[in-house]
């Protein structure tokens, strides 16, 4: 491949250094201070400089690859190379969650483990060309991550990794308190980097608040936030001084600041910040004033929103250039030696780039999907065991969930149950009542009222080796924080090729039909945002025995496969005892012996006239309707789907073919509801019989009895069932 025109910042570096002359004949040795009064040695400074050079030439190579149609990612780290100093100030055992401009950090961390930079340079290049040899994601995305470097891969979603970072820092101390294994050392410092634009995102604000809120209560929070402040987010300027104005004087958040164009000063400050966090076990904010060179990405035409003189002025704040100037000024390297080092790195990186550009990429859907498929296969295999023998007393759904949570806490000491009001109160509906008293405040506890923080804690706990079971108090509240599942939890195994996992079972109280208490935020029947997330398991128990067995299945899937499980609890059925008549207690059930493998349905009855496919409150209503249909000589079988992802397609199809007439009873909405997926699955797998669907209306759920005007009703189910059965037979 032919060469392309050099970037202006590249030309500026070589021109500027070529014009320098040696200013001193003295030579500082490797263990000498790099400059008078500094605690940084020459050896330290050269190591950071080499990482910075590598990061710079990776950025140049990314644009070279893109220009030749071989690369796919050009968001670079140029101007942010001071983050290499942050890595040098930490240990390779400290968990790191990195900003997409933290290339210098990645290389400097690798220096602490590898013999030189070659392996890490090639790793990044493999990511740029989406090669299957790329060691963390297998060519699925360009991320900074490596398991042996304790760098947890992050995608580019703005600030979405900060809540997880809080969870990792929290879990390091909590695992020690519980005396259970943790992926990180007891004295680890979690580091999380992000940009000045990201710091304004509600996710970042919430995470910073959560860290301070936790530390305020006296709990350990060894977390170093690193804001790489280049003053601009794509084309939107950050107000001058805004980051310092907002975070320099926050009680409970120690503040450190350094000029990111000075790698030595950055290293000195980063060491101080890391040492403070490690000793105090409290959060700190390291503010690096950086500069963004070469625009946001290769496709960004920076002159469209910045004056040429502004762009050129930033060249003199280039940390690579300024470090080179300092090394020459202090007699450590001559200008010729700097340029030799610079060009040698260029040659090394370009040679690697030419090599990796020809490597194979993922070439089939099966190859792309392998981490998701393998996770699900392992989850299904782990979920086959029956619920263990317990006392025979029939229980309600709420009691069954409580028992299952208690059993999980007893069997698995790494389990945490947490959320809003789950501890002393035992939840709004009493589902977790008594668990804190039995298992202690370290394992069952209340959180602040922030769903992003709750799920972030679960993300951090799961990746650290714990088994989190967070509660989202109402389904409507899940949507406040859905990206923590969509963008973080569900993607981790995919983008880490299963080298990192964040197992969890997220309990969500949901659906409609509450009596005497409700309205939109407490009666929500929309789960479309969950069902389109690849790889997530969605459990929807309706019966008490299923509730316990399905909780056990989710826990087994999380522990064995690292699965992310969403466990939807029907509020209206929590305390239901009766099915057909008052006092019949037919909705109570003992727990022992029931199995609920992931992706398998449960059938009630063997009628040959009509199959009803349903779930949740729909099961209760459909069983009631089925009894009335029997008096009309319409024999029905009612199938509880139980699992909404993956759908129990095999069971659905078998029961549908048994009658040739299917009614889908869907308490979610007509548009985007579960029934759409059920119908599509039947047709895609060859079902050709008669089919109809009833669902709730496309409406938010209003307060009081007005809700019954838009929610699916038994009358609607019965009318549709009669019409379908009689039309089919006639």
Secondary structure, 3 states (H helix, E strand, C coil): CCCCCCCHHHHHHHHHHHCCCCCCCCCCCCCCECCCCCCCEHHHHHHHHHHHHHHHHHHHHHHHHHHCCCCCCCCCCCCCCCHHHHHHHCCCCCCEECCCCCHHHHHHHHHCCCCCCHHHHHHHHHHHCCECCCCCCCCCCCCCCEHHHCEECCCCCCCCCHHHHHHHHHHHHHHHHHCCCCCCCCCCCEEEEEECCHHHCHHHHHHHHHHHHHHHCCCCCCEEEEEEECCEECCEECCCCHHHHHHCCCCCCEEEEEECCCHHHHHHHHHHHHHHHHHHCCCEEEEEECCCCCCCCCCCCHHHCCCHHHHHHHHCCCHHHHHHHHHHHCCCCCHHHHHHHHHHHHHHHHHHHHHHCCCCECCCHHHHHHHHHHHHHHHHHHCCCCCCCCCCCCECHHHHHHHHHHHHHHHCCCEEEEECCCCCCCCCCCCCCCHHHHHCCCCEEECCCCHHHHHHHHHHHHHHCCEEEEEECCHHHHCCCCHHHHHHHCCHHHHCCCCCCCCEEEEEEEECCCCCCCCCCCCECCCHHHHCCCCCEEECCCCHHHHHHHHHHHHHHHHHHCCEEEEEEEHHHCCCCCCCCCCCCCCCECCCCCCCCCCCCEEECCCCCEEEEECCHHHHHHHHHHHHHHHCCCCEEEEECCEEECECHHHHHHHHHHHCEEEEEEEEECCCCHHHHHHHHHHHCCCCCEEEEEEECCCCCCCHHHHHHCCCCHHHHHHHHHHHHHHHHC
